[in-house]
Every structure is written in structure tokens, then in C-alpha cells.
Amino acid sequence: MMSEKVYISTRIFPLTDEHRKYLEECAVSGDRKLELVYRAPEEMTEEDLEQAVATINFFPPALLSKAKKLEWVQLASAGADVFAPRGILPDSCVLTNASGAYSLSVGEHMIAQTFSLCRNFPAYARDQQAHVWGPLRPLLAVEGSTILVLGLGDIGSFYARKMKALGAYLIGVRRHEGACPDCVDEVITTERLEEALPRADIIAMVLPGGKATEHIIGDHAFALMKEGACILNVGRGNAIDPDALMRALDSGKLRGAALDVTQPEPLPKDHPLWDYPNVLITPHSAGWWQLDETLSRVVSICGENLRAFSEGRPLSNVVNRELGY
């Protein structure tokens, strides 16, 4: 019986020998004769694409669209929107992500962003670079503030839980109706976002990509916000209209913005957002592998799904390809 080949990308995902040993053990746990093949995306041949029954880690969507026998694609990322549209993967292919791996890393990044804006750290950092002592700037306390979390998934819930413990009032925004989880004080659907924006001191965005969230925050949303509100985004850059953001900053409406994602991305060197004293920009660095725990969680998710695939059991973290997450 010929082995069935599962391709693991050697790009982005820094696998150690221990990781590989673990994945190999998962691959042979069931009745399916799975062979793990490690390839960089640019090394994939037509024969590889013909033979692939599954892939793990990041292979570009344009490449996967040529693999007609794919039964399963496991992403090492939480975001899956670029793989979801019809025509990229076979209709019967199961798409899974690494949701659950990034809450600690991204959630703590959001906490750091929040306090950075509340305590004016971007402006003070510029003062330090210019060797300027002062001026003192008004502060925003997290305790007693109202925080609006757009995207109440694994990461958004982690952040909400921590901020609630620090004394903030949390409003969660999600797409569908449902019970109010313990991590927030109230929950609303996206259709009611306009009602909540005027109440929020801090708007924290952890939204997936796709047409439904593109420029969900634009001129109208900024006009509804409180004077002195601040906004942070770790989801998708195109969820905020960058021109509208700059208009809100120029008008003095916003206290500041913290962006781990931008539109476009990477942000061009000559983009005006770089020079705003009350804007903190990080290079899409909230997740990835800088934290050892994140990589451990990703490998575990991939391994357990590989074990399930080998044993013919249902996979975890299945992405709804109609919604893109």
C-alpha cells in the first residue's frame, strides 16, 4: 500500500527535531499510512501537488489551488480568510486553523498597547529621542474605563478577561446573538456597534478579515466615538480606514491609536502614520513565534489534528469557509 503524503512547510514555522519527532508519531497513530514530507513552498513540484492529501503550516493559496486531492489543510495561523474563498481548496477539503495558540501572546500585546496609550508612552518615547523633559500629559485610567472589544473569539476573550480583572467595564461585540460570556459585562452584535461606540474609552479590535469587516471603522464610526477615546487593532489592517483614522487624529478626537496591523501592510516608509506622536506601530508582531509558549501550542494543535486525520476522527479548529473563520 502506497503512503499518503502530508506536506509540511519549512517556511515560517520553525520546527525543532523534537517537534518533528512528535508530528511523526502523530502521523502513524492510525490506520492511514501517512508520510510527512518537509518542503519550502518554492520547492513544491507538480508531482508533490498531485500527491498531497494534506498540508500543514503555510503554503500560499495560489499554490494550494493546484493541489486537487487535498482532503485537509492545517494552518499555523489563526487567520484563515485568504484560504476560504471558493476555488482555492477543493470543496470537500477541511480547513483548520491554530485558534487557541495565540491568546497569550496577542492578548498580552493588546494589554501593553492599552497601557501605552493610556499613559502616553508613544509621545514620551519621542520626547526621550529628542532629549526633551516633559511636558506632562493627561492620563486615562483603565480602572473605571469602558472597553469595547470587537471580536470576542479566543484572543478577544483573553484580553477582555484580563482588563475586566483590572476594573474596566467590558462590552463585547460579536457577529451572532448568544449568551453573555463571563469575560465581558455585556455583549452586543455587530449591528448594534453604533450604539456602543459613544460609550467606549478604549476600542480594541481583533476582527477576522473579509468583506464584512473591511473599513468597519471609518469616518462615521470615528465621529460617534468619545472625545479622547483610543483605538487599538491586532486583527486585520483593513478593518480601519487609514485615511479616516488620520482625519480623526488630526482633529484631536482620538487620544491615540496602537496598530499591530495596517493598511497597506507593511506600512510604506513614507506613510504619514509613522510620524504621529500619539500612534504606536508594531510590525504585525503580536503573534508569531517570539513566545515559546505560542509555538508549543501551535505544534500541539497541528499534531492532535494530524493524529485525528490518521485515525479517521473529526478534526478540531475547523474553519467555516463561508465566513472565513
C-alpha angles and dihedrals in degrees: 000000000000118000121248112234125232113188120213118195116232091203123094094354108086101207119190125208088259091054091050092050090052093049091048090054091050091050094058099041095099142041096275113095099228123182119196114219120189115212139159108233093246090054094059112117130202088256090054091051091049093051101042115113092170142005132205126202124008122336112159116259091238089058095046091051087072094055102089098176097057114137098172139017118193116196124205088212133073092225114082105161097111091056097046105074118102116267097035098083129020111271091244094049116114114226118203131179138199097252109159095039098085106045095097097046099039094036093055089046088056091050090052090048091051096053091041090059095040091052096040094240095155091058093043090050089056090048089053092051089051092045090239121150106212159297103198114231133206115265135219117216119218091209107083094013125123115237122195113203114199106200116031099199127120095301097039091049092050091052093044092051093052095046092047089054088055091058104265124135109240128210115185124204121203137160100248137041117259146133118307108257121225092249093071137044094223137001130211136179124250090256089067096048092111090060093055102041095077090054098053127098090181127030113198117191124202099155128153121238127260139094093290093065101033109125091347084153110054139129094308093050092047090050089056094051125100119264105263096021118147130213134205130187130195098152117071124337095225092062086083122055100230095206091051089048091054091048090053091049093047092051092054091239094125128060089210148300134243115201127187089166128040144181110265102026125233090035108237116249092243096049112128093228091075091067102051109113092213097049123094115198125189122180101249086285102137093100129018119096106304088110114063091213091060093056091046091053093048093050090048093051092048092046096049091049090047088053091050091048090051092049096044094245127138115277126238128232093032112182120225098232092200091059098032096232 
